[in-house]
Amino acid sequence: MAWARAHFPEREFFMRSRGQVRFIRVSSRAQMGAAGAVVLGALAWLGTLLAVALMHIFAVHDAASLLGREARVESAEKRVAAYRNSVSSVADDLKRRQDFIEKMAQAHLGELPRDARPGETVSNSASAAAQTVAKVSAVVPEAGPLARLEARQLAFVEGLTRYADRRAEADTRHLRALGLNPDAMLAGGARGDGHGYGGGQGGPLELLSTSANGTLDPRFARLGASLARMDVLEHNVQRLPQALPASLQYISSGFGYRADPFTHQGAFHPGLDFRGPKGAPIYAAARGVVSFAGVKSGYGNCVEVDHGNGLVTRYAHMSAFHTHVGEAVVPGQIIGAIGSTGRSTGPHLHFEVRIDNKPVNPRPFLEAATHVPQVNRSAIAAEQGND
């Protein structure tokens, strides 16, 4: 109050009007009241300005936030649309690839079987796959094309498995008809060979999987097993005698009972005799490894080729050798020359097929050559040049 009275002392104002003088006295209290009112008015004005400024700032901020949210919403919608377009694009690429795979398989393997036969382990899952596609398309429409592609892929895998199983079954019947044991061949294949030569196993571990978590779909595992079984059996079929061992197809003596040319008494002939001029080439009847090249009693100069799984072909009465022990030979490869060594009445080739060292009739093997590709002499020569 002392400071206020010092700054706002009592004041008197003189006013003259029409020759009269008047005195106006303004007290300290009135001055302080007036000053206070001015100060309050100024503060109120400043407060109003500040409030307006704050409201403007908040309004601008809210507008910016709204724009940001709208931008994010628009961006998210665009991204969703982009992902949908990407799924559609990926599905289209996968469809084209599946079309290509199926066309190539049909061109080289023929139409894959779709319907399961009685006794086959591969069922037809077409109806179950169709139900799955319908459910996926209803819940996640964008994934419908991928679900349809998955169904096509599984149908293709099942068809390929049936194809491998039926080829393996045909090979099994063929081998059994010739007196061979396909089960033993498959056991050899499980040990890592499948051709009867034995051998070790090893190498780096590279597990197969069809899912991101490292698991293998059982349908794909079934396909792998069927293809492996087919591969073992067809490799063994390829090792069956399938080429005539002599170019001259005149057989002078058959397999079984005959009159012995020296004693003229009944005797067992364990092979086929191919008559031909001395020095004419003798060909390997099948793929294998030469296990013997030398002289055998009664056979003269003789070559034996081991084809695995107890199957051996024997070529006798040779006048010359054109191979050696340990050499890998292919069908149609020259391994010797026709002669008359050993117990022989004239130039010819004595040809035997032996299973577990027991002679069997070679005719069914040679007549079954239509089951495997015919020998191409130029291809054989090229392969010989590479061995």
C-alpha positions in Angstrom: 0.0 0.0 0.0 2.9 2.3 0.7 4.3 1.6 -2.7 0.9 2.2 -4.3 0.4 5.5 -2.4 3.8 6.6 -3.4 3.1 6.0 -7.1 -0.5 7.0 -7.0 -0.6 10.2 -4.8 -3.9 12.1 -4.4 -4.2 14.5 -7.3 -6.3 17.7 -8.0 -7.3 19.0 -11.4 -8.5 22.6 -12.0 -11.1 23.2 -14.6 -12.3 26.7 -15.8 -15.6 26.9 -17.5 -17.5 30.2 -18.2 -15.4 32.2 -15.8 -15.9 29.7 -13.0 -13.1 27.5 -11.6 -13.8 23.9 -10.5 -11.6 21.5 -8.6 -11.6 17.8 -9.3 -9.9 15.6 -6.8 -8.7 12.1 -7.7 -7.9 10.0 -4.7 -5.1 7.3 -4.6 -7.7 4.6 -4.3 -9.5 5.7 -7.5 -6.2 5.9 -9.3 -5.3 2.4 -8.1 -8.7 1.1 -9.1 -8.4 2.6 -12.6 -4.9 1.2 -13.0 -6.1 -2.2 -11.8 -8.9 -2.2 -14.3 -6.5 -1.3 -17.1 -4.2 -4.1 -16.1 -7.0 -6.6 -15.8 -8.3 -5.6 -19.2 -4.9 -6.0 -20.7 -4.5 -9.4 -19.1 -7.9 -10.4 -20.3 -7.0 -9.3 -23.8 -3.7 -11.2 -23.8 -5.5 -14.2 -22.4 -8.0 -14.1 -25.2 -5.2 -13.8 -27.8 -3.4 -16.7 -26.2 -6.6 -18.9 -26.2 -7.3 -18.1 -29.8 -3.7 -18.9 -30.7 -3.9 -22.2 -28.8 -7.2 -23.1 -30.4 -5.7 -22.4 -33.8 -2.7 -24.5 -33.1 -4.9 -27.4 -31.8 -7.1 -27.1 -34.9 -4.1 -27.2 -37.2 -2.7 -30.2 -35.3 -6.0 -32.0 -35.5 -6.3 -31.3 -39.2 -2.7 -32.6 -39.7 -3.5 -35.8 -37.6 -6.6 -36.4 -39.6 -4.8 -36.0 -42.9 -2.1 -38.4 -41.6 -4.6 -41.0 -40.5 -6.4 -40.7 -43.9 -3.0 -41.1 -45.6 -2.2 -44.2 -43.6 -5.6 -45.7 -44.3 -5.2 -44.9 -48.0 -1.7 -46.4 -48.0 -2.8 -49.5 -46.1 -5.7 -50.0 -48.6 -3.3 -49.6 -51.4 -0.9 -52.1 -49.9 -3.7 -54.6 -49.3 -4.7 -54.1 -53.0 -1.1 -54.5 -54.0 -0.8 -57.8 -52.0 -4.0 -59.0 -53.5 -2.6 -58.2 -57.0 0.7 -59.9 -56.0 -1.1 -63.1 -54.9 -3.0 -63.1 -58.2 0.2 -62.5 -60.1 2.1 -65.3 -58.2 -0.9 -67.7 -58.7 -0.9 -66.9 -62.4 2.9 -67.6 -62.7 2.5 -70.9 -60.7 -0.4 -71.9 -62.9 1.7 -71.4 -66.1 4.6 -73.4 -64.5 2.3 -76.2 -63.6 0.8 -76.2 -67.1 4.4 -76.5 -68.5 5.3 -79.4 -66.2 2.2 -81.3 -67.0 2.6 -80.8 -70.7 6.2 -81.9 -70.6 5.3 -85.0 -68.5 2.5 -85.9 -71.0 4.8 -85.4 -73.9 7.5 -87.7 -72.5 5.6 -90.1 -70.2 2.1 -90.1 -71.8 -1.1 -89.4 -69.9 -0.5 -90.0 -66.2 -3.1 -92.3 -64.7 -5.7 -90.6 -62.6 -7.9 -93.4 -61.3 -6.6 -95.8 -58.7 -6.7 -99.5 -59.4 -7.6 -102.1 -56.8 -4.6 -102.9 -54.6 -2.8 -99.6 -55.3 -1.7 -97.6 -52.3 -2.3 -94.3 -54.0 -5.8 -93.1 -53.6 -7.6 -90.5 -55.7 -8.0 -87.3 -53.5 -9.8 -85.2 -56.1 -13.0 -85.0 -54.2 -11.3 -84.1 -50.9 -9.2 -81.5 -52.7 -12.3 -79.9 -54.3 -13.8 -79.6 -50.8 -10.7 -78.0 -49.5 -10.6 -75.5 -52.4 -14.2 -74.5 -51.8 -13.6 -73.9 -48.1 -10.4 -71.9 -48.6 -12.1 -69.8 -51.4 -15.0 -69.0 -49.1 -12.9 -68.0 -46.1 -10.0 -66.3 -48.0 -11.1 -65.5 -51.5 -7.7 -64.2 -52.5 -6.2 -67.6 -51.7 -8.6 -69.5 -53.9 -6.3 -69.6 -57.0 -3.4 -70.9 -54.8 -5.7 -73.6 -53.3 -6.7 -74.7 -56.8 -3.0 -74.9 -57.8 -2.2 -77.0 -54.7 -5.0 -79.4 -55.6 -3.6 -79.7 -59.2 -0.1 -80.2 -57.8 -1.2 -83.0 -55.5 -3.2 -84.7 -58.3 -0.1 -84.5 -60.5 2.0 -86.1 -57.7 -0.5 -88.9 -57.3 -0.6 -89.5 -61.0 3.2 -89.6 -61.2 3.3 -92.0 -58.3 0.8 -94.4 -60.0 2.9 -94.2 -63.2 6.1 -95.2 -61.3 4.3 -98.0 -59.5 2.7 -99.4 -62.7 6.1 -99.4 -64.5 7.7 -101.0 -61.6 5.0 -103.7 -61.5 5.5 -104.4 -65.2 9.2 -104.7 -64.6 8.6 -107.1 -61.7 6.4 -109.4 -63.8 9.0 -109.3 -66.6 11.8 -110.2 -64.2 9.9 -113.0 -62.5 8.9 -114.5 -65.9 12.7 -114.8 -66.6 13.3 -116.5 -63.3 14.9 -113.5 -61.6 14.1 -112.3 -58.1 13.1 -108.6 -58.1 12.8 -108.5 -54.3 16.5 -109.3 -54.1 17.2 -106.5 -56.6 15.2 -104.1 -54.5 17.0 -105.1 -51.4 20.3 -104.5 -53.2 18.9 -101.1 -54.2 18.1 -100.3 -50.6 21.7 -101.0 -49.7 22.8 -98.5 -52.2 23.5 -100.5 -55.3 20.6 -102.4 -56.9 22.8 -104.0 -59.6 24.2 -106.9 -57.5 27.8 -105.5 -57.2 27.5 -104.4 -53.5 29.2 -101.2 -52.4 29.2 -98.7 -49.5 27.1 -95.8 -48.8 27.9 -92.3 -47.5 28.1 -88.6 -48.3 26.8 -85.4 -46.8 23.3 -85.4 -45.2 20.9 -83.3 -47.2 17.3 -83.9 -45.9 14.4 -83.3 -48.3 11.5 -81.2 -47.2 8.3 -79.8 -48.8 7.5 -77.3 -46.0 9.2 -74.3 -44.4 9.4 -76.1 -41.1 11.5 -78.9 -42.7 8.9 -81.6 -42.8 8.2 -83.8 -45.8 4.7 -84.3 -47.1 3.9 -88.1 -47.0 2.5 -87.9 -50.5 5.8 -86.6 -51.8 7.7 -89.2 -49.7 5.5 -91.9 -51.4 6.4 -90.5 -54.8 10.1 -90.6 -54.0 9.9 -94.2 -52.8 8.0 -95.2 -56.0 10.5 -93.5 -58.3 13.4 -95.1 -56.5 11.8 -98.6 -56.8 11.1 -98.0 -60.5 14.7 -96.9 -61.0 16.2 -100.0 -59.4 14.0 -102.4 -61.3 14.5 -100.6 -64.7 18.3 -100.5 -64.2 18.2 -104.3 -63.7 15.9 -104.7 -66.7 18.5 -102.8 -68.7 21.1 -105.3 -67.6 19.1 -108.2 -69.1 20.4 -109.8 -72.3 18.8 -107.6 -75.0 21.2 -107.8 -78.0 22.0 -110.8 -80.2 25.6 -111.9 -79.3 26.4 -112.7 -82.9 25.4 -110.9 -86.0 24.4 -114.1 -87.8 21.0 -115.1 -86.4 21.2 -118.7 -87.6 21.0 -120.9 -84.4 22.6 -124.3 -85.1 21.7 -125.8 -81.7 19.1 -124.9 -79.1 18.9 -125.1 -75.4 18.1 -128.4 -73.7 18.1 -132.0 -74.9 20.0 -132.9 -78.1 22.2 -135.6 -79.5 25.8 -134.9 -78.6 27.8 -134.1 -81.8 30.7 -136.3 -80.7 29.0 -139.2 -79.0 25.6 -139.0 -80.7 24.0 -139.8 -77.4 21.4 -137.8 -75.6 22.9 -134.9 -73.7 21.9 -131.6 -72.2 23.0 -128.4 -74.0 23.1 -125.5 -71.6 23.0 -122.7 -74.2 22.5 -121.6 -77.8 24.9 -122.1 -80.7 25.2 -119.3 -83.3 27.0 -120.6 -86.4 29.3 -118.1 -88.1 32.6 -117.7 -89.9 35.8 -117.7 -87.9 36.8 -114.2 -86.8 33.2 -112.8 -87.0 32.5 -110.5 -84.1 30.9 -111.5 -80.8 28.8 -108.9 -79.0 28.0 -108.4 -75.4 24.3 -109.2 -74.9 23.8 -106.7 -72.1 25.5 -104.2 -69.9 27.8 -105.6 -67.2 31.4 -106.2 -66.1 33.7 -108.8 -67.5 34.3 -111.3 -64.7 36.3 -114.0 -66.7 38.4 -114.1 -69.8 40.4 -117.2 -70.4 40.2 -120.9 -71.1 37.5 -123.2 -69.6 37.4 -126.9 -70.0 35.0 -127.8 -72.8 34.4 -124.2 -73.7 37.8 -123.3 -75.0 38.5 -119.5 -75.0 35.6 -118.1 -73.0 34.4 -114.8 -71.7 31.9 -114.3 -68.8 30.0 -111.0 -68.1 28.5 -110.4 -64.7 25.2 -108.4 -65.0 24.5 -108.4 -61.2 22.0 -110.2 -59.0 23.5 -113.6 -60.0 22.9 -113.1 -63.7 25.9 -114.0 -65.9 26.3 -114.5 -69.7 28.9 -116.8 -71.1 30.5 -116.7 -74.6 32.6 -119.7 -75.6 34.8 -121.3 -78.4 36.3 -117.8 -79.2 39.2 -117.4 -81.6 40.2 -114.1 -80.1 39.5 -111.9 -77.0 38.6 -108.2 -77.4 38.0 -107.5 -73.8 39.6 -108.1 -70.4 38.6 -108.9 -66.8 37.2 -105.8 -65.0 36.1 -104.0 -68.2 32.6 -102.5 -68.1 30.8 -103.4 -71.4 27.5 -102.3 -73.0 25.0 -104.1 -75.2 26.5 -104.6 -78.7 30.1 -104.0 -77.7 32.5 -106.4 -79.4 34.1 -108.7 -76.8 35.6 -111.4 -79.0 35.6 -113.3 -82.3 33.9 -116.5 -83.3 36.1 -119.6 -83.3 36.2 -123.3 -82.7 38.3 -123.7 -79.6 37.5 -126.2 -76.9 35.0 -129.0 -77.5 33.7 -127.8 -80.9 33.0 -129.3 -84.3 33.4 -126.0 -86.2 33.3 -122.2 -85.9 30.4 -121.0 -83.9 29.5 -119.1 -80.7 28.2 -121.0 -77.7 26.1 -118.5 -75.7 24.8 -119.2 -72.2 22.7 -117.3 -69.7 23.2 -118.3 -66.0 21.3 -117.4 -62.9 23.1 -118.2 -59.7 25.4 -120.4 -61.8 22.6 -122.4 -63.2 22.0 -122.4 -67.0 18.6 -121.1 -68.2 17.2 -120.9 -71.7 18.6 -117.7 -73.3 15.7 -117.5 -75.8 13.2 -115.7 -73.5 15.8 -113.1 -72.7 16.6 -112.4 -76.3 12.9 -112.5 -77.3 12.1 -110.1 -74.6 14.4 -107.5 -76.1 11.3 -105.6 -77.3 10.7 -104.6 -73.7 13.9 -102.4 -73.8 15.3 -100.0 -76.4 16.9 -101.7 -79.5 20.7 -101.6 -79.8 22.0 -98.7 -81.7 25.4 -99.7 -83.1 26.6 -96.1 -83.6 25.5 -95.1 -80.1 27.3 -98.2 -78.7 30.5 -97.2 -80.6 30.3 -93.7 -79.2 29.8 -95.0 -75.7 32.7 -97.4 -76.1 34.8 -94.4 -77.1 33.9 -92.7 -73.8 34.6 -95.7 -71.5 
